């Protein structure tokens, strides 16, 4: 298996009145690589998970990444509460879309309204997914990250968080 492409970086793009917005070029390459049906000349598909009312952003998965999540959910025992919740959050509250020839997607009004998106969209890479935020909400989340970092000792290295798998991350 070859090297896996990841979503990295952040950028802000204009949203027109029809909900069209450009996807960062580097993100488009990851979407192409993560769509088993994509070939040169075709538009890559991907899945937008909008989730429950607590979610402040849209989480975007490559087709391949979403299929992995779906496989894990379908591997759970049928009828269990955990499986039903995951089915609702990831399968019911999601939509498949594609990037057009110009590198844009159309965000449906329902999704724009859910996160309060109007004139601009903030894109943020998150390794195997990327997020679409309303810019003000994103800035507030980044400020909260800065506050967390300000509370740490001067010699704090953020990579130390990789070692804290067992701890709850409610403080972040």
N, C-alpha and C positions, 0 to 999 in steps of 0.2 A: 504494500500500500504506500502511495506517495505521500509527500508532505501535504498536510491539511492547511488550507488557507483559513485565516481568521479575520474577523471584523475588528479593525483598530482605528482609533482616531475619533475626532468629532468635527462636525461642520454644521453650518446653518444654511438653510435654503428657503427661498420664497415659495409660498403656496398661493396658487391663483384661485380665482373665485369658484372654479369647478373642482378644486381639491387636488389639482395636479402639482406634483413636487418632484424635483430631480433627486435621484438616489446618488450618493457620492460614488464616483467612478471606481474607487477601490472596493467598495461594497458590492458593486455590480459584478466584479470578477469573482468574488466569493460566492455570490448567488448563482452564477453560471456553473462554477465548479461543484456546487451543492445540489444541482438539479440534474438527476440522472437522465432526464429526457431532453436536456439542452444540447443543441448542436449549433455550429456557426450559422448565423442567419436567423436563428430562432430567439424568442424572448424568454429569459429565465423566469420561472415561477418561484414563488416563495409564500410562506404562511405568516400572516399577521395575527398574533394572539392579543386580543384586547382585554380578556379576563374580567375579573370582578370589579366592583365599584371602588375598591381600595387601590387598584393599580392606577398610577398616575401617568403612564406612558404606554406606548404600543411596543410589544416585543416581537421582533421579526426573526423567523427561523428559515434556514434553507429547507428545501423539500427533504433532503437527506436527514438533517438534524431533527425535523419534525417527525419523520418516520421512525427515528430511533426512540423519541419520546412516546409515540403512539404504540410502538412495539412493547415498551416497558409497561404501559398502561394496560394493553390487551393481555399481557402476561400475568396480570393480577387476577385474583379470584373474582369471578363474576358476582355482582350483587353486593359487594362489600362497600361500606361507606367511603373508604379511601378511593376506590376505583371510580365510584359515581362522582365524587367531587372532582377528581382529576379529569374525567371525561367531560364534565361541564366546563371546567376552567380552560382546558386545552383543545378539546374537540368541538364542543358546542360554541364556545366564545372565541372563535377564530374564523378567519377567512383566507382563502387562497387568492393571490393576485399575481400579476406579472409586470415586469418592467417593459415599457414600450420601446420602440426603435430609437427614441430620443433620450432614453435613460430616465424616463419619468414613470411614476405610478400615479394612480388616482386613489386618493384616500376618501372613502365614502363619508358622507356628512355625519352619519352615526358615529364613526370613529373619531372624526375631527371634534365633534361636540363632546364626546366622552372625555377627551383630555384637554379641551379648551383651545384647540388649535385654530388660528385664523390666518394671519399673514405670513408667518414664518414657522418652519419646523426645525428643531434641533435634533441632529443625528448623533448617536453615541455608540461606538463599537463596544461590544461586550464579549469578545472572543468568538464563541460559537453562535451568538445571536447579535443583533443590533437593536437599538431602541430609538423610537421617535418620540420626542417630548415637545411640549409647549415650552418655548425658550425661557420664560420667567420661572416656570416650575423647575426646569433643569438647573437654572442658576441657583435657585434656593436649595436644591439637593446638593449641588457642588459646595455651596456655603456651609452646609451641614457637615460635609466631608472635611472641609477646612477647619471647622470648629473641633471636630474629633481629633484631627492632627495637632491642633494647638494645645489640646489637653494632654498630649503625650510628652514624655521626657525628651530632652533635646537630642539624645542619641537614638531615638525611636526610628527604626527602619520599617517602612510599610510592608516589606517582604516578610517580616515576622508574622504578619497576619496569616500567611500560608500555613504556619505551624499550629494555628488555633482551630483546627477542624472540630474539636470536641466542644468548644465553647459556643454559647449562643451569640449571635451577632446583632442582637436587638439594640445595642448601643451605637451601631454604625449608622 
